[in-house]
């Protein structure tokens, strides 16, 4: 009983820290978006001044700068599920900052059997692990593919990322207790909902597939 309570306390503490981290990431993304919208009128006025002086090259450079800035804060995924949108887009914003190319396709129902917290933990940990693996490679070789949709009565999540090193048969980690516990939490959540998880490792790539009941 004491051991079970200790495990429960550890799980609760971990989930609390994870949610604080995810909240901070999401808040950072929306702060960037609000800041860009606040400055929008200023950008227009600046371009009007350049236009009045016939400074077309300056306008072109300014537009290029705005385009790059907007790319860093733009919401790139709309799944249909607000909680999933928040965590996915905050992680994709981090991936862009780390020069990781992400190709994503996701459609998630608004109503799921899986709780919002558990869904965030699964998606967040999958992307954290994928980004960590990608950072072992040069910028041009960093790639994550995400695919999420309903398959019958199950939510199907598939994630593949490039990774350094040779094919791995062990899916543990030496990156620290928190990281390894995150991987174990994915498995625990899948088990909690009587879902399925499979992992595969090939030279230069790692993939995870998960099925969770709707």
N, C-alpha and C positions, 0 to 999 in steps of 0.2 A: 504493500500500500504506500509506504513512504517513497519507494523508488518510483512508483507510478505518479505520485504527486510532484516529485522532482522533475520528472520528464514533462508533465503537463506545464509546470512553471517555466521550464526551459523553452518549450514550444511557444507558449504565450509571449514570453519575452522576445523571442526571435521574430514572431509575427508582428509584434508591436514595433520593433526596430525596422523591419522591412517596410511596414506601412508608413512610418515616419519618413523613411528614405524616399519611397515612391511619391508621397505627398510633396516633399521638397522638390523633387524632379518635375512633377506636374506643375507646381506653383511657379517654378523657374521658367518653364515654357510659356505659361500664360502671362507672366510678368513681361517677358520679351514681346509677346503679341500686343499687350496693352501699351507698352512703350512705343512700339512701331505705330500703332494707330494714333497715339497722342501726338507723335511727331509728323504725322501725315501732312497736316496743313503747312508746317514749316518747310517740308520738302517741296510742296507745290509752289510756295512763295519763292524759294531758292531758284527753282527752274524758270519761274516767270521772269526773274531778274536776268538770268542768263539769256532767255529768249528775247527780252527787250534790247539786249546789247548784241544780238545776233551771234551769240557764242554757242554754236551748235555742237562743237566738239566737247565743250564743258557739259552740255546737257546730256550728250551720249555717255560720257564718263560717269556722270551723276546717276543716270538710269541704270548703268551696269552695277554701280555700288549698291543701289536700292534693291536690285534684283537679287544680288548675292545675299544681302541682309535679310530680305524677305524669305528666301529659301531656307534660312536657318531657323525661322520661327513658324513657318507655314504648317498647318495641320495637313498631314499627307494621307492619313487613313481615316475613313469613316465606315465603321463596321456595322453600325446600327445599334451598338451597345455603348452607352456613354462611358461607363467605367473602363471598358476595354479600350475605347478610343483614347482616353486620358493616359493610361499606362503605356499603350503602344506608341503614341505620338511623342511622349516624353522620352522614351527610350530611343526612338528613331532620331530625335533631336540630338541626343548624346552621341549616337552612332555617326551622324553627320559631322559633329565636331571632331570625331576621331578618324575621319576619312574612311569610314566603312560604308560601302555601297549596300543598300538594302532594297530588295525586291519583295514587295508584300502584296498579298491579296487576302482580304479577310471579310467575312460576313458572319456576324454573331447575333443571335436572337436577343431581344431585350430581356426576356424572362428565361432564366436557367435554373436548374436544380442546384448547380454549383453556386456557392455564395460569391459575392463580389470580392470579398477579401481573398478567398481561395483562388479565384480566377486571376487576380492580380499577382498573387504569389507565384503561380505557375508560369504565367506569361513573363513576369518580371525576371524570375530566375533563369528561364530559358534564354532570354535576351542578354542578361548579364553574363552568363556562361559563354554564349556565342560571341559577344563582343570581346571578352577576355581572350578567347582562343584566336580571334582575328588579329588582335594586337601583337601577336607573335610574328605576324607576316608584314612585308612591306605594304605601304598604303594601296598600291595598285592591285594587290591580290586579296584584299579584305572584302568578303562578300557574305551576306546573310540573306537567305530566302525564307519567307514566312508564308504559310498558307493555312487559313482557318475557315472552316465552313461546316454546315450540318451535313452529316451522312446518316440518313435515316433518323433514328432517335438519339444519335450521339453527336456531340461537338467534336470535330476532328481538328487537331492542331499538329502541324508538321513544320519543323524548323531545321534547316540545313545551313551550316556555316563552313567556310574554309578554315583550315587549321594547320599549324606547323607540325612537323614530325611525321613519324610513320604510323601505320595502323595501330590502334589501341584496342586491347581486349579488356582492360580494366577501365571502368568509368568513374573511378574515384578521383580525388584531387589532392595535391600537396600544397594548395594555395592558402591553407588556413582553415581553422575550424568552422568559421561562419560560412565560408564558401561550400564546404562539404556538407554542412547541415542543410544548406539551401537545396542542394541536389536531393538529399534525403527527404526534404519536405515535399518536393514535387511528387516523389513516389508515395509518400504518406497520403497526400491529397487524392491522388489517383485511386489509391486503395480505399480511401474513405468513401468514395462515390462508386465503388465497384467498377472502375474504369480499367483502361489498359494503357501500358506504356512500353515502347520498344526503342532501343537505341542501336545505332550502327556506326561503325567507324571504318573509313577507308583512307588510303593514303591521301592526305591533303584535305579531308572533309569529315565532318561529323554531323549526324542527323538524329533527331528525336521525333517520334510520332506518339501522339496521345489521343485516346478516345475517352470522353467524359459524357455520361448520360445527360440528356437535356432535362 
